[in-house]
């Protein structure tokens, strides 16, 4: 709580300037590559090569559904979120 009280004013005062610097001097490709690398590192850390394969499969299937069937990314996210709860319950039947 104390950290939030200390950090909040700094974040509110400097967030716009920091975002402006990032948008002005860092390319979009570098930002996308950073997030892609983060996803790869976390998926390998959590599940080794199988985790990476599952992550790529889910991403590719979701991308194909989004492009081919015009399914909105929010709908896909809700489906992934519900699958974590519903698939184990269905398999337990």
PyMOL CGO cylinders between C-alpha atoms (Angstrom):
from pymol import cmd
from pymol.cgo import CYLINDER

trace = [
    CYLINDER, 0.00, 0.00, 0.00, 2.82, 2.36, 0.85, 0.3, 1, 1, 1, 1, 1, 1,
    CYLINDER, 2.82, 2.36, 0.85, 4.55, 1.56, -2.45, 0.3, 1, 1, 1, 1, 1, 1,
    CYLINDER, 4.55, 1.56, -2.45, 1.36, 2.36, -4.35, 0.3, 1, 1, 1, 1, 1, 1,
    CYLINDER, 1.36, 2.36, -4.35, 1.02, 5.69, -2.56, 0.3, 1, 1, 1, 1, 1, 1,
    CYLINDER, 1.02, 5.69, -2.56, 4.61, 6.56, -3.44, 0.3, 1, 1, 1, 1, 1, 1,
    CYLINDER, 4.61, 6.56, -3.44, 4.55, 5.24, -7.03, 0.3, 1, 1, 1, 1, 1, 1,
    CYLINDER, 4.55, 5.24, -7.03, 1.17, 6.66, -8.11, 0.3, 1, 1, 1, 1, 1, 1,
    CYLINDER, 1.17, 6.66, -8.11, 2.22, 10.34, -8.31, 0.3, 1, 1, 1, 1, 1, 1,
    CYLINDER, 2.22, 10.34, -8.31, 5.37, 9.43, -10.24, 0.3, 1, 1, 1, 1, 1, 1,
    CYLINDER, 5.37, 9.43, -10.24, 3.40, 7.30, -12.67, 0.3, 1, 1, 1, 1, 1, 1,
    CYLINDER, 3.40, 7.30, -12.67, 0.80, 9.99, -13.25, 0.3, 1, 1, 1, 1, 1, 1,
    CYLINDER, 0.80, 9.99, -13.25, 3.37, 12.77, -13.66, 0.3, 1, 1, 1, 1, 1, 1,
    CYLINDER, 3.37, 12.77, -13.66, 5.77, 10.96, -15.98, 0.3, 1, 1, 1, 1, 1, 1,
    CYLINDER, 5.77, 10.96, -15.98, 3.61, 8.43, -17.86, 0.3, 1, 1, 1, 1, 1, 1,
    CYLINDER, 3.61, 8.43, -17.86, 2.72, 10.76, -20.73, 0.3, 1, 1, 1, 1, 1, 1,
    CYLINDER, 2.72, 10.76, -20.73, 6.33, 11.83, -21.26, 0.3, 1, 1, 1, 1, 1, 1,
    CYLINDER, 6.33, 11.83, -21.26, 7.57, 8.24, -21.12, 0.3, 1, 1, 1, 1, 1, 1,
    CYLINDER, 7.57, 8.24, -21.12, 4.91, 7.06, -23.57, 0.3, 1, 1, 1, 1, 1, 1,
    CYLINDER, 4.91, 7.06, -23.57, 5.76, 9.93, -25.92, 0.3, 1, 1, 1, 1, 1, 1,
    CYLINDER, 5.76, 9.93, -25.92, 9.44, 8.99, -25.86, 0.3, 1, 1, 1, 1, 1, 1,
    CYLINDER, 9.44, 8.99, -25.86, 8.64, 5.33, -26.56, 0.3, 1, 1, 1, 1, 1, 1,
    CYLINDER, 8.64, 5.33, -26.56, 6.32, 6.17, -29.46, 0.3, 1, 1, 1, 1, 1, 1,
    CYLINDER, 6.32, 6.17, -29.46, 8.77, 8.64, -30.93, 0.3, 1, 1, 1, 1, 1, 1,
    CYLINDER, 8.77, 8.64, -30.93, 12.04, 6.68, -30.64, 0.3, 1, 1, 1, 1, 1, 1,
    CYLINDER, 12.04, 6.68, -30.64, 11.14, 2.97, -30.50, 0.3, 1, 1, 1, 1, 1, 1,
    CYLINDER, 11.14, 2.97, -30.50, 9.86, 1.27, -33.63, 0.3, 1, 1, 1, 1, 1, 1,
    CYLINDER, 9.86, 1.27, -33.63, 6.62, -0.69, -33.66, 0.3, 1, 1, 1, 1, 1, 1,
    CYLINDER, 6.62, -0.69, -33.66, 8.50, -3.79, -34.80, 0.3, 1, 1, 1, 1, 1, 1,
    CYLINDER, 8.50, -3.79, -34.80, 10.77, -3.64, -31.75, 0.3, 1, 1, 1, 1, 1, 1,
    CYLINDER, 10.77, -3.64, -31.75, 7.78, -3.44, -29.40, 0.3, 1, 1, 1, 1, 1, 1,
    CYLINDER, 7.78, -3.44, -29.40, 6.04, -6.37, -31.13, 0.3, 1, 1, 1, 1, 1, 1,
    CYLINDER, 6.04, -6.37, -31.13, 9.28, -8.39, -31.04, 0.3, 1, 1, 1, 1, 1, 1,
    CYLINDER, 9.28, -8.39, -31.04, 9.65, -7.66, -27.32, 0.3, 1, 1, 1, 1, 1, 1,
    CYLINDER, 9.65, -7.66, -27.32, 6.17, -8.95, -26.53, 0.3, 1, 1, 1, 1, 1, 1,
    CYLINDER, 6.17, -8.95, -26.53, 6.66, -11.97, -28.81, 0.3, 1, 1, 1, 1, 1, 1,
    CYLINDER, 6.66, -11.97, -28.81, 9.91, -12.80, -27.05, 0.3, 1, 1, 1, 1, 1, 1,
    CYLINDER, 9.91, -12.80, -27.05, 8.22, -12.44, -23.68, 0.3, 1, 1, 1, 1, 1, 1,
    CYLINDER, 8.22, -12.44, -23.68, 5.46, -14.87, -24.71, 0.3, 1, 1, 1, 1, 1, 1,
    CYLINDER, 5.46, -14.87, -24.71, 8.03, -17.38, -25.97, 0.3, 1, 1, 1, 1, 1, 1,
    CYLINDER, 8.03, -17.38, -25.97, 10.15, -17.15, -22.81, 0.3, 1, 1, 1, 1, 1, 1,
    CYLINDER, 10.15, -17.15, -22.81, 7.16, -17.56, -20.49, 0.3, 1, 1, 1, 1, 1, 1,
    CYLINDER, 7.16, -17.56, -20.49, 5.69, -20.47, -22.46, 0.3, 1, 1, 1, 1, 1, 1,
    CYLINDER, 5.69, -20.47, -22.46, 9.04, -22.30, -22.53, 0.3, 1, 1, 1, 1, 1, 1,
    CYLINDER, 9.04, -22.30, -22.53, 9.61, -21.54, -18.84, 0.3, 1, 1, 1, 1, 1, 1,
    CYLINDER, 9.61, -21.54, -18.84, 6.20, -22.87, -17.84, 0.3, 1, 1, 1, 1, 1, 1,
    CYLINDER, 6.20, -22.87, -17.84, 5.91, -25.87, -20.15, 0.3, 1, 1, 1, 1, 1, 1,
    CYLINDER, 5.91, -25.87, -20.15, 9.19, -26.51, -21.99, 0.3, 1, 1, 1, 1, 1, 1,
    CYLINDER, 9.19, -26.51, -21.99, 8.80, -27.31, -25.69, 0.3, 1, 1, 1, 1, 1, 1,
    CYLINDER, 8.80, -27.31, -25.69, 5.27, -28.67, -25.18, 0.3, 1, 1, 1, 1, 1, 1,
    CYLINDER, 5.27, -28.67, -25.18, 4.25, -25.33, -23.64, 0.3, 1, 1, 1, 1, 1, 1,
    CYLINDER, 4.25, -25.33, -23.64, 5.65, -23.49, -26.63, 0.3, 1, 1, 1, 1, 1, 1,
    CYLINDER, 5.65, -23.49, -26.63, 3.83, -25.85, -29.01, 0.3, 1, 1, 1, 1, 1, 1,
    CYLINDER, 3.83, -25.85, -29.01, 0.53, -25.34, -27.18, 0.3, 1, 1, 1, 1, 1, 1,
    CYLINDER, 0.53, -25.34, -27.18, 1.00, -21.56, -27.16, 0.3, 1, 1, 1, 1, 1, 1,
    CYLINDER, 1.00, -21.56, -27.16, 1.74, -21.49, -30.89, 0.3, 1, 1, 1, 1, 1, 1,
    CYLINDER, 1.74, -21.49, -30.89, -1.21, -23.78, -31.64, 0.3, 1, 1, 1, 1, 1, 1,
    CYLINDER, -1.21, -23.78, -31.64, -3.65, -21.68, -29.62, 0.3, 1, 1, 1, 1, 1, 1,
    CYLINDER, -3.65, -21.68, -29.62, -2.31, -18.51, -31.25, 0.3, 1, 1, 1, 1, 1, 1,
    CYLINDER, -2.31, -18.51, -31.25, -2.53, -19.90, -34.76, 0.3, 1, 1, 1, 1, 1, 1,
    CYLINDER, -2.53, -19.90, -34.76, -6.03, -21.35, -34.29, 0.3, 1, 1, 1, 1, 1, 1,
    CYLINDER, -6.03, -21.35, -34.29, -7.22, -18.09, -32.72, 0.3, 1, 1, 1, 1, 1, 1,
    CYLINDER, -7.22, -18.09, -32.72, -5.67, -16.07, -35.55, 0.3, 1, 1, 1, 1, 1, 1,
    CYLINDER, -5.67, -16.07, -35.55, -7.26, -18.28, -38.18, 0.3, 1, 1, 1, 1, 1, 1,
    CYLINDER, -7.26, -18.28, -38.18, -10.67, -17.99, -36.49, 0.3, 1, 1, 1, 1, 1, 1,
    CYLINDER, -10.67, -17.99, -36.49, -10.28, -14.24, -36.27, 0.3, 1, 1, 1, 1, 1, 1,
    CYLINDER, -10.28, -14.24, -36.27, -9.31, -13.87, -39.92, 0.3, 1, 1, 1, 1, 1, 1,
    CYLINDER, -9.31, -13.87, -39.92, -11.39, -16.58, -41.61, 0.3, 1, 1, 1, 1, 1, 1,
    CYLINDER, -11.39, -16.58, -41.61, -14.60, -16.33, -39.60, 0.3, 1, 1, 1, 1, 1, 1,
    CYLINDER, -14.60, -16.33, -39.60, -14.32, -12.70, -38.43, 0.3, 1, 1, 1, 1, 1, 1,
    CYLINDER, -14.32, -12.70, -38.43, -14.51, -13.71, -34.77, 0.3, 1, 1, 1, 1, 1, 1,
    CYLINDER, -14.51, -13.71, -34.77, -13.60, -10.74, -32.56, 0.3, 1, 1, 1, 1, 1, 1,
    CYLINDER, -13.60, -10.74, -32.56, -10.51, -11.07, -30.34, 0.3, 1, 1, 1, 1, 1, 1,
    CYLINDER, -10.51, -11.07, -30.34, -12.63, -10.32, -27.27, 0.3, 1, 1, 1, 1, 1, 1,
    CYLINDER, -12.63, -10.32, -27.27, -14.88, -13.29, -28.02, 0.3, 1, 1, 1, 1, 1, 1,
    CYLINDER, -14.88, -13.29, -28.02, -11.83, -15.53, -28.45, 0.3, 1, 1, 1, 1, 1, 1,
    CYLINDER, -11.83, -15.53, -28.45, -10.44, -14.30, -25.13, 0.3, 1, 1, 1, 1, 1, 1,
    CYLINDER, -10.44, -14.30, -25.13, -13.73, -15.05, -23.36, 0.3, 1, 1, 1, 1, 1, 1,
    CYLINDER, -13.73, -15.05, -23.36, -13.69, -18.53, -24.92, 0.3, 1, 1, 1, 1, 1, 1,
    CYLINDER, -13.69, -18.53, -24.92, -10.15, -19.20, -23.68, 0.3, 1, 1, 1, 1, 1, 1,
    CYLINDER, -10.15, -19.20, -23.68, -11.05, -17.87, -20.23, 0.3, 1, 1, 1, 1, 1, 1,
    CYLINDER, -11.05, -17.87, -20.23, -14.14, -20.08, -19.94, 0.3, 1, 1, 1, 1, 1, 1,
    CYLINDER, -14.14, -20.08, -19.94, -12.31, -23.13, -21.33, 0.3, 1, 1, 1, 1, 1, 1,
    CYLINDER, -12.31, -23.13, -21.33, -10.00, -23.16, -18.31, 0.3, 1, 1, 1, 1, 1, 1,
    CYLINDER, -10.00, -23.16, -18.31, -13.03, -23.68, -16.08, 0.3, 1, 1, 1, 1, 1, 1,
    CYLINDER, -13.03, -23.68, -16.08, -15.34, -25.70, -18.29, 0.3, 1, 1, 1, 1, 1, 1,
    CYLINDER, -15.34, -25.70, -18.29, -13.04, -28.26, -19.97, 0.3, 1, 1, 1, 1, 1, 1,
    CYLINDER, -13.04, -28.26, -19.97, -11.90, -29.87, -16.69, 0.3, 1, 1, 1, 1, 1, 1,
    CYLINDER, -11.90, -29.87, -16.69, -15.53, -30.01, -15.50, 0.3, 1, 1, 1, 1, 1, 1,
    CYLINDER, -15.53, -30.01, -15.50, -16.66, -31.63, -18.75, 0.3, 1, 1, 1, 1, 1, 1,
    CYLINDER, -16.66, -31.63, -18.75, -13.81, -34.14, -18.66, 0.3, 1, 1, 1, 1, 1, 1,
    CYLINDER, -13.81, -34.14, -18.66, -14.74, -35.05, -15.06, 0.3, 1, 1, 1, 1, 1, 1,
    CYLINDER, -14.74, -35.05, -15.06, -18.24, -36.16, -16.15, 0.3, 1, 1, 1, 1, 1, 1,
]
cmd.load_cgo(trace, "trace")
